[in-house]
């Protein structure tokens, strides 16, 4: 995937946030595979003996000292690879939650549209991947067909963001809004909220007597960005902080720019299996704790995304 960060899963919602700078080399080639972050056997500094909320965790997780996190780690500044490690907003928030719970959050890389399947298969215990909390995801409904395809997941909401339109520098095609995308090629990451927004807009185009959007989807956002950079598409729809980050950092700001207003603000959530309510509630308590002690605000300030702050650790606040 919303009126700010938009990243992932087809459901009509985006996100919100003002992203500043964080220059990282190779924005278009950030990819990763395997276990990427916070490798630990559970015996490091996040000792449960000194963690105030450790007792809230399920006993098996508390004993292991690790929470396995599924994430698509190619989405700066939310999560991306740097020197072989996953860094960004989500890893920083996970570290802060880990201090409260006495565990290490171990990030594992995967394709975004396969993450919920991995959670349901128990490959991961939670998902943190700029994932929008939507009613369809909560209910396990395919947003394209309206059919139920799984048990759904619960979310602990920790950020708000919306979708932005990213175009080539100088905006050579004169794109100003979604309506300007009718009949044109748009590249984006599949399985995201952005894809849902693009499909909805494409239907509107045909209803208005215009040509549908020629939508090209890719497994990762860097692939979609490369198509835009090469001029093979006119736009990429993306979470606002991610779009703003790429506009600032790709070729030192020479490749892209953000146009138009943000679209459909909505919450990002930490996804947890419906059956794992104890873990869900422990995460909610930990998030509330870092909001209260100021760590949450410090992290958002570090990444220049304070406009996306939430004021309450809600469960399933998306719609």
KEKE-3310 file (N, C-alpha, C; in steps of 0.2 Angstrom, whole numbers, plus 5000, padded with zeros to 4 digits):
npx = (5003:4968:4976:4989:5003:5002:5003:4999:4988:4973:4961:4950:4958:4970:4983:4992:5004:5018:5032:5049:5066:5077:5090:5095:5105:5102:5087:5079:5083:5081:5080:5077:5080:5075:5078:5080:5082:5086:5092:5091:5093:5084:5090:5095:5097:5083:5077:5065:5064:5066:5056:5042:5029:5030:5023:5011:5012:5009:5014:5022:5029:5034:5044:5052:5057:5056:5047:5041:5041:5032:5036:5037:5051:5055:5052:5055:5052:5047:5050:5066:5081:5097:5114:5113:5103:5086:5078:5070:5053:5044:5053:5059:5048:5044:5056:5054:5042:5046:5055:5046:5039:5049:5055:5062:5059:5059:5062:5056:5058:5046:5035:5023:5009:5008:5009:4998:4994:5005:5005:4993:4997:5006:5019:5023:5021:5016:5012:5021:5020:5018:5004:4988:4974:4960:4942:4939:4951:4950:4939:4943:4940:4940:4944:4942:4932:4923:4921:4922:4938:4946:4950:4952:4960:4966:4969:4982:4982:4993:4998:4994:4990:4990:4986:4997:5000:5014:5025:5035:5049:5046:5034:5029:5018:5008:5000:4988:4978:4968:4959:4966:4973:4966:4965:4979:4995:4998:5009:5011:5013:5007:4993:4991:4984:4984:4982:4969:4963:4967:4960:4947:4946:4948:4936:4928:4933:4928:4915:4913:4914:4927:4943:4949:4961:4977:4983:4997:5005:5016:5028:5035:5038:5049:5051:5040:5043:5054:5049:5042:5052:5059:5050:5040:5028:5015:5013:5015:5006:5006:5010:5009:5021:5030:5030:5034:5047:5054:5053:5062:5074:5078:5090:5095:5084:5080:5072:5058:5042:5029:5012:4996:4983:4983:4975:4962:4964:4969:4972:4987:4991:4997:4996:4988:4984:4967:4965:4974:4972:4978:4991:4988:4982:4993:5002:4994:4994:5008:5010:5002:5009:5022:5017:5013:5025:5033:5042:5036:5033:5046:5051:5043:5046:5060:5059:5052:5038:5027:5015:5007:5004:4995:4983:4978:4979:4971:4961:4957:4953:4951:4941)
npy = (4994:5030:5043:5047:5039:5026:5011:4996:4982:4979:4989:5002:5014:5026:5035:5047:5060:5071:5070:5072:5074:5060:5055:5041:5030:5023:5022:5016:5003:4996:4982:4966:4950:4936:4934:4950:4959:4964:4952:4939:4928:4930:4933:4945:4963:4966:4961:4951:4952:4965:4972:4981:4977:4964:4953:4953:4946:4931:4916:4907:4916:4925:4917:4913:4925:4932:4940:4936:4945:4949:4957:4969:4974:4986:4999:5013:5028:5019:5006:4999:4992:4994:4993:4979:4978:4980:4995:5010:5018:5008:4998:5005:5009:4996:4992:5000:4995:4983:4985:4988:4976:4966:4958:4954:4961:4952:4955:4949:4947:4948:4946:4959:4956:4943:4943:4942:4929:4922:4926:4919:4906:4905:4908:4920:4931:4943:4957:4970:4983:4995:4993:4996:4997:4990:4987:4976:4969:4966:4957:4947:4948:4948:4963:4966:4956:4955:4944:4932:4927:4922:4921:4934:4947:4955:4972:4983:4999:5011:5023:5035:5038:5044:5042:5047:5055:5051:5057:5059:5070:5087:5085:5080:5075:5082:5079:5081:5076:5061:5060:5064:5052:5044:5033:5032:5024:5017:5013:5002:4995:4979:4972:4982:4996:5007:5001:4997:5010:5014:5005:5008:5022:5019:5013:5024:5032:5025:5026:5039:5040:5040:5033:5018:5016:5010:4999:4994:4982:4977:4966:4973:4990:4997:4992:4997:5010:5011:5009:5021:5030:5027:5032:5024:5023:5035:5038:5034:5027:5030:5028:5044:5048:5039:5042:5056:5054:5047:5056:5066:5059:5051:5050:5062:5070:5072:5064:5062:5070:5075:5076:5085:5082:5073:5057:5049:5047:5035:5023:5015:4998:4986:4970:4956:4938:4933:4924:4926:4935:4938:4942:4953:4962:4964:4971:4982:4988:4990:5000:5010:5013:5018:5029:5037:5038:5046:5040:5036:5049:5054:5045:5047:5061:5059:5054:5063:5063:5067:5072:5061:5055:5045:5047:5038:5021:5011:4997:4989:5001:5005:5007)
npz = (5000:5006:5014:5015:5019:5008:5005:5002:5000:4992:4995:4998:5004:5011:5016:5028:5030:5033:5024:5027:5023:5021:5016:5006:4998:4982:4981:4971:4970:4982:4989:4998:5005:5014:5032:5039:5050:5066:5072:5083:5098:5108:5119:5121:5124:5126:5138:5146:5160:5164:5157:5157:5152:5149:5155:5149:5137:5127:5134:5127:5117:5126:5132:5121:5117:5106:5092:5077:5062:5048:5033:5019:5014:5006:5005:5008:5017:5027:5029:5025:5017:5024:5024:5026:5035:5041:5041:5047:5049:5054:5059:5069:5077:5081:5088:5099:5105:5108:5119:5129:5130:5132:5121:5106:5090:5075:5059:5044:5026:5013:4999:4997:4994:4999:5012:5022:5020:5024:5037:5042:5039:5050:5048:5051:5066:5068:5057:5050:5039:5033:5031:5027:5038:5035:5033:5024:5025:5039:5039:5030:5016:4999:4990:4977:4972:4982:4989:5002:5008:5018:5035:5040:5049:5064:5068:5076:5077:5072:5065:5052:5035:5018:5000:4986:4971:4960:4949:4934:4935:4933:4927:4914:4907:4912:4923:4935:4944:4949:4939:4927:4924:4916:4902:4902:4905:4921:4933:4947:4964:4966:4975:4984:4993:4984:4972:4973:4973:4960:4952:4955:4951:4937:4933:4935:4925:4913:4915:4914:4900:4896:4892:4900:4914:4910:4918:4926:4936:4949:4958:4968:4975:4970:4957:4950:4951:4944:4931:4929:4930:4918:4909:4905:4910:4916:4929:4946:4959:4977:4994:5004:5012:5007:4993:4994:4999:4989:4979:4984:4986:4975:4963:4968:4969:4956:4948:4951:4955:4967:4964:4965:4977:4993:4994:5002:5017:5030:5043:5047:5051:5064:5060:5066:5069:5070:5080:5090:5101:5114:5111:5102:5111:5120:5111:5109:5122:5123:5113:5117:5129:5124:5117:5128:5135:5127:5117:5105:5099:5097:5088:5076:5074:5071:5058:5052:5050:5058:5056:5053:5065:5077:5090:5099:5103:5094:5091:5076:5069:5056:5041)
capx = (5000:4973:4978:4996:5006:4997:5005:4997:4982:4968:4955:4950:4960:4977:4986:4993:5010:5022:5038:5055:5071:5081:5094:5097:5107:5099:5080:5075:5085:5081:5076:5080:5077:5077:5078:5083:5083:5086:5093:5092:5090:5079:5094:5099:5095:5076:5076:5058:5064:5066:5051:5036:5023:5031:5018:5005:5013:5008:5019:5027:5032:5039:5049:5056:5060:5056:5041:5042:5037:5032:5036:5040:5056:5058:5047:5057:5055:5043:5055:5070:5087:5103:5119:5110:5098:5080:5078:5064:5048:5041:5058:5060:5042:5045:5061:5051:5037:5050:5058:5040:5037:5054:5056:5065:5055:5063:5059:5057:5056:5042:5030:5017:5002:5008:5010:4993:4994:5011:5003:4988:5001:5010:5026:5024:5016:5013:5014:5022:5023:5014:4998:4982:4969:4953:4936:4940:4956:4948:4934:4945:4936:4944:4941:4940:4927:4918:4920:4927:4944:4950:4947:4954:4965:4965:4975:4983:4983:4999:5000:4989:4993:4986:4990:4999:5002:5021:5026:5042:5051:5044:5027:5029:5011:5003:4995:4986:4973:4966:4955:4971:4976:4961:4968:4986:4998:5000:5013:5011:5014:5001:4990:4991:4978:4985:4979:4962:4961:4967:4954:4940:4946:4948:4929:4925:4935:4924:4908:4913:4915:4934:4947:4951:4968:4981:4986:5003:5006:5023:5028:5038:5037:5055:5050:5035:5046:5059:5045:5040:5058:5060:5045:5036:5021:5015:5012:5015:5002:5010:5009:5012:5028:5035:5031:5038:5054:5057:5054:5067:5080:5080:5094:5095:5078:5080:5068:5051:5039:5022:5007:4989:4981:4983:4969:4959:4968:4967:4977:4992:4990:5000:4991:4989:4979:4961:4965:4980:4970:4983:4997:4986:4981:4999:5004:4990:4996:5014:5009:4999:5015:5027:5014:5013:5032:5036:5046:5032:5033:5053:5052:5040:5050:5066:5058:5049:5031:5023:5008:5004:5003:4988:4983:4976:4981:4965:4961:4952:4950:4950:4934)
capy = (5000:5032:5050:5048:5033:5021:5005:4989:4979:4982:4991:5009:5018:5027:5038:5054:5062:5075:5067:5076:5071:5055:5053:5035:5028:5018:5021:5012:4996:4994:4975:4962:4944:4932:4938:4956:4963:4962:4945:4938:4922:4932:4934:4952:4969:4967:4956:4952:4953:4972:4975:4982:4974:4957:4948:4953:4942:4924:4912:4905:4921:4928:4912:4913:4932:4935:4941:4936:4950:4949:4964:4970:4978:4989:5004:5019:5028:5015:5000:4997:4989:4998:4989:4973:4978:4983:5002:5015:5020:5002:4995:5009:5008:4989:4992:5003:4991:4977:4987:4987:4969:4962:4954:4957:4960:4950:4956:4944:4950:4944:4950:4962:4953:4936:4943:4940:4922:4920:4926:4914:4900:4905:4910:4926:4932:4950:4960:4978:4984:5000:4990:4999:4994:4991:4983:4970:4965:4963:4952:4942:4949:4951:4969:4966:4952:4955:4937:4930:4922:4920:4923:4941:4949:4961:4977:4988:5005:5015:5028:5037:5041:5044:5040:5052:5053:5052:5058:5061:5077:5092:5083:5081:5073:5087:5075:5085:5072:5055:5060:5064:5046:5040:5031:5032:5019:5019:5008:5003:4989:4975:4970:4988:5001:5011:4997:4998:5017:5015:5002:5012:5027:5017:5012:5030:5034:5022:5028:5046:5040:5040:5026:5015:5017:5005:4998:4989:4980:4974:4963:4978:4997:4999:4990:5002:5017:5011:5010:5028:5034:5026:5035:5018:5025:5042:5040:5029:5029:5028:5032:5050:5048:5036:5046:5062:5052:5045:5063:5070:5056:5047:5054:5068:5074:5074:5059:5062:5075:5073:5081:5084:5081:5066:5053:5044:5045:5030:5020:5009:4994:4980:4964:4950:4933:4934:4919:4928:4941:4940:4946:4959:4966:4966:4976:4988:4991:4993:5006:5015:5015:5022:5036:5040:5040:5050:5037:5036:5055:5055:5041:5051:5067:5057:5053:5069:5061:5068:5073:5055:5052:5044:5049:5032:5014:5008:4990:4989:5007:5006:5006)
capz = (5000:5011:5013:5017:5016:5005:5003:5002:5000:4989:4999:4997:5010:5010:5023:5029:5034:5029:5025:5025:5020:5023:5010:5007:4992:4979:4982:4966:4970:4988:4990:5003:5006:5020:5038:5038:5055:5073:5073:5091:5101:5113:5125:5121:5128:5128:5143:5149:5167:5165:5153:5161:5150:5147:5157:5145:5131:5127:5137:5122:5114:5131:5133:5115:5117:5099:5088:5070:5059:5041:5030:5012:5016:5001:5005:5012:5023:5031:5030:5019:5019:5024:5027:5027:5041:5040:5045:5045:5054:5057:5063:5075:5082:5083:5093:5105:5107:5111:5125:5133:5130:5133:5116:5100:5084:5070:5053:5038:5020:5009:4995:5001:4993:5002:5019:5026:5019:5028:5044:5043:5039:5056:5047:5055:5071:5066:5050:5050:5032:5030:5029:5029:5042:5031:5035:5020:5028:5045:5038:5026:5010:4993:4989:4970:4971:4987:4992:5008:5006:5024:5042:5041:5054:5068:5068:5081:5073:5074:5060:5047:5029:5012:4994:4982:4964:4959:4941:4932:4937:4928:4926:4907:4905:4915:4928:4941:4948:4946:4932:4922:4922:4911:4896:4902:4909:4928:4936:4955:4967:4966:4981:4988:4993:4978:4966:4973:4971:4953:4949:4956:4946:4930:4932:4934:4918:4908:4916:4911:4893:4894:4892:4907:4915:4908:4925:4926:4943:4950:4965:4973:4973:4966:4950:4948:4951:4938:4925:4929:4929:4911:4905:4902:4913:4917:4936:4951:4965:4982:5001:5003:5014:5002:4987:4995:5000:4983:4975:4987:4986:4969:4959:4972:4968:4949:4944:4952:4960:4969:4961:4967:4984:4995:4993:5006:5023:5034:5047:5046:5057:5065:5059:5071:5068:5074:5086:5094:5105:5119:5108:5100:5117:5122:5107:5110:5128:5122:5109:5122:5133:5120:5116:5134:5137:5122:5112:5099:5095:5095:5081:5071:5073:5068:5051:5049:5049:5064:5053:5053:5072:5080:5097:5103:5101:5093:5087:5070:5068:5049:5039)
cpx = (5002:4976:4985:4999:5001:5000:5001:4991:4976:4962:4955:4951:4967:4979:4989:5000:5014:5029:5044:5060:5074:5084:5097:5099:5103:5091:5077:5077:5085:5077:5080:5077:5079:5076:5082:5085:5083:5087:5095:5090:5086:5083:5097:5096:5088:5074:5069:5058:5064:5061:5045:5030:5024:5026:5012:5005:5011:5014:5025:5032:5037:5045:5054:5060:5060:5049:5043:5038:5038:5032:5039:5045:5059:5053:5049:5052:5052:5047:5059:5077:5093:5108:5117:5105:5092:5079:5072:5059:5046:5047:5059:5054:5043:5050:5058:5046:5041:5053:5052:5039:5043:5056:5059:5060:5060:5060:5061:5054:5051:5038:5024:5011:5002:5008:5005:4992:4999:5009:4998:4992:5006:5017:5028:5019:5013:5015:5015:5025:5019:5007:4992:4977:4962:4948:4937:4945:4954:4943:4937:4942:4941:4940:4939:4933:4921:4917:4925:4932:4948:4947:4948:4959:4963:4971:4975:4985:4988:5001:4994:4992:4988:4990:4991:5001:5009:5022:5033:5043:5049:5037:5026:5022:5006:4998:4994:4981:4972:4963:4960:4974:4972:4965:4975:4989:5000:5003:5013:5012:5007:4999:4990:4984:4978:4981:4972:4959:4961:4962:4948:4940:4945:4940:4926:4927:4930:4917:4907:4914:4922:4937:4949:4958:4971:4985:4991:5005:5013:5023:5031:5037:5043:5054:5045:5038:5051:5055:5043:5046:5060:5055:5040:5029:5021:5014:5013:5010:5005:5008:5012:5019:5033:5036:5035:5046:5057:5058:5060:5074:5082:5084:5095:5090:5077:5075:5061:5049:5032:5018:5000:4989:4982:4976:4968:4964:4965:4973:4981:4990:4995:4995:4993:4983:4973:4961:4970:4978:4975:4988:4994:4985:4988:5002:5001:4993:5003:5014:5007:5005:5020:5024:5014:5020:5036:5040:5043:5033:5041:5054:5049:5044:5057:5065:5054:5042:5026:5016:5004:5003:4996:4989:4980:4977:4974:4966:4955:4949:4948:4943:4934)
cpy = (5003:5039:5051:5042:5028:5014:4999:4987:4982:4983:4999:5013:5020:5030:5045:5055:5066:5072:5072:5072:5065:5052:5046:5033:5023:5017:5016:5005:4993:4987:4971:4955:4940:4936:4944:4960:4960:4955:4944:4931:4924:4933:4941:4957:4969:4961:4957:4953:4961:4976:4975:4979:4967:4952:4948:4948:4935:4921:4910:4910:4924:4923:4912:4920:4935:4935:4941:4941:4949:4956:4964:4975:4982:4995:5010:5025:5023:5009:4999:4995:4994:4994:4983:4972:4982:4990:5005:5016:5014:4999:4999:5009:5001:4988:4995:4999:4985:4979:4986:4980:4964:4957:4958:4956:4958:4950:4951:4947:4945:4949:4953:4958:4946:4937:4940:4932:4919:4920:4921:4907:4899:4906:4916:4927:4938:4952:4968:4980:4989:4998:4994:4995:4995:4986:4976:4966:4962:4957:4947:4942:4951:4957:4969:4962:4952:4949:4936:4925:4920:4922:4930:4941:4955:4966:4981:4994:5010:5021:5030:5040:5040:5043:5047:5050:5055:5052:5060:5069:5082:5091:5084:5079:5078:5084:5079:5081:5065:5055:5061:5058:5042:5039:5031:5026:5021:5012:5008:4996:4985:4973:4976:4992:5005:5007:4997:5005:5017:5011:5005:5018:5025:5016:5019:5033:5032:5025:5035:5046:5041:5033:5024:5016:5010:5003:4992:4988:4976:4971:4968:4985:4999:4997:4995:5009:5017:5012:5018:5032:5033:5029:5030:5019:5032:5043:5033:5031:5026:5031:5038:5051:5045:5040:5052:5060:5051:5052:5067:5066:5053:5052:5062:5073:5076:5069:5061:5069:5072:5079:5080:5083:5074:5063:5048:5042:5039:5027:5015:5005:4988:4974:4958:4945:4934:4930:4921:4935:4943:4944:4953:4964:4969:4971:4983:4992:4994:4999:5011:5018:5020:5029:5040:5043:5045:5047:5037:5043:5056:5051:5045:5057:5065:5056:5058:5067:5062:5070:5067:5051:5051:5046:5044:5026:5010:5001:4991:4995:5009:5005:5004)
cpz = (5000:5010:5016:5015:5013:5004:5004:5004:4997:4993:4999:5003:5009:5016:5022:5032:5030:5030:5023:5022:5024:5017:5011:4999:4989:4980:4978:4967:4977:4988:4995:5003:5012:5027:5038:5044:5062:5075:5080:5093:5107:5119:5126:5126:5130:5132:5146:5156:5168:5161:5157:5159:5147:5149:5153:5138:5132:5130:5132:5119:5120:5132:5127:5115:5110:5096:5081:5066:5051:5038:5023:5013:5010:5000:5010:5012:5029:5034:5024:5021:5019:5028:5030:5033:5039:5044:5043:5050:5057:5061:5070:5080:5085:5089:5100:5109:5111:5118:5131:5135:5132:5128:5110:5094:5078:5063:5047:5032:5016:5004:4998:5000:4996:5009:5024:5026:5024:5036:5046:5043:5045:5054:5050:5061:5071:5059:5052:5043:5029:5027:5032:5033:5038:5034:5031:5023:5035:5044:5033:5019:5005:4990:4981:4969:4976:4991:4998:5006:5012:5030:5044:5047:5058:5067:5074:5077:5076:5070:5056:5041:5023:5006:4990:4975:4962:4951:4940:4934:4931:4925:4918:4904:4908:4919:4934:4946:4945:4940:4926:4920:4918:4905:4896:4906:4916:4930:4944:4957:4968:4974:4986:4988:4987:4972:4967:4971:4963:4949:4949:4951:4939:4928:4931:4927:4913:4909:4914:4904:4891:4894:4899:4907:4913:4914:4924:4934:4944:4957:4970:4970:4969:4959:4947:4947:4945:4931:4924:4927:4921:4907:4902:4905:4915:4925:4940:4957:4972:4989:5001:5006:5009:4996:4988:4996:4994:4978:4977:4985:4979:4964:4962:4970:4960:4945:4945:4955:4961:4967:4965:4975:4986:4995:4999:5012:5027:5038:5045:5052:5058:5064:5063:5069:5073:5081:5091:5098:5110:5116:5105:5105:5120:5118:5108:5116:5127:5118:5113:5126:5130:5118:5122:5136:5133:5117:5105:5095:5093:5088:5075:5069:5069:5060:5048:5046:5054:5062:5053:5060:5073:5087:5102:5099:5100:5090:5082:5069:5061:5047:5032)
residu = (UNK:UNK:UNK:UNK:UNK:UNK:UNK:UNK:UNK:UNK:UNK:UNK:UNK:UNK:UNK:UNK:UNK:UNK:UNK:UNK:UNK:UNK:UNK:UNK:UNK:UNK:UNK:UNK:UNK:UNK:UNK:UNK:UNK:UNK:UNK:UNK:UNK:UNK:UNK:UNK:UNK:UNK:UNK:UNK:UNK:UNK:UNK:UNK:UNK:UNK:UNK:UNK:UNK:UNK:UNK:UNK:UNK:UNK:UNK:UNK:UNK:UNK:UNK:UNK:UNK:UNK:UNK:UNK:UNK:UNK:UNK:UNK:UNK:UNK:UNK:UNK:UNK:UNK:UNK:UNK:UNK:UNK:UNK:UNK:UNK:UNK:UNK:UNK:UNK:UNK:UNK:UNK:UNK:UNK:UNK:UNK:UNK:UNK:UNK:UNK:UNK:UNK:UNK:UNK:UNK:UNK:UNK:UNK:UNK:UNK:UNK:UNK:UNK:UNK:UNK:UNK:UNK:UNK:UNK:UNK:UNK:UNK:UNK:UNK:UNK:UNK:UNK:UNK:UNK:UNK:UNK:UNK:UNK:UNK:UNK:UNK:UNK:UNK:UNK:UNK:UNK:UNK:UNK:UNK:UNK:UNK:UNK:UNK:UNK:UNK:UNK:UNK:UNK:UNK:UNK:UNK:UNK:UNK:UNK:UNK:UNK:UNK:UNK:UNK:UNK:UNK:UNK:UNK:UNK:UNK:UNK:UNK:UNK:UNK:UNK:UNK:UNK:UNK:UNK:UNK:UNK:UNK:UNK:UNK:UNK:UNK:UNK:UNK:UNK:UNK:UNK:UNK:UNK:UNK:UNK:UNK:UNK:UNK:UNK:UNK:UNK:UNK:UNK:UNK:UNK:UNK:UNK:UNK:UNK:UNK:UNK:UNK:UNK:UNK:UNK:UNK:UNK:UNK:UNK:UNK:UNK:UNK:UNK:UNK:UNK:UNK:UNK:UNK:UNK:UNK:UNK:UNK:UNK:UNK:UNK:UNK:UNK:UNK:UNK:UNK:UNK:UNK:UNK:UNK:UNK:UNK:UNK:UNK:UNK:UNK:UNK:UNK:UNK:UNK:UNK:UNK:UNK:UNK:UNK:UNK:UNK:UNK:UNK:UNK:UNK:UNK:UNK:UNK:UNK:UNK:UNK:UNK:UNK:UNK:UNK:UNK:UNK:UNK:UNK:UNK:UNK:UNK:UNK:UNK:UNK:UNK:UNK:UNK:UNK:UNK:UNK:UNK:UNK:UNK:UNK:UNK:UNK:UNK:UNK:UNK:UNK:UNK:UNK:UNK:UNK:UNK:UNK:UNK:UNK:UNK:UNK:UNK:UNK:UNK:UNK:UNK:UNK:UNK:UNK)
# end
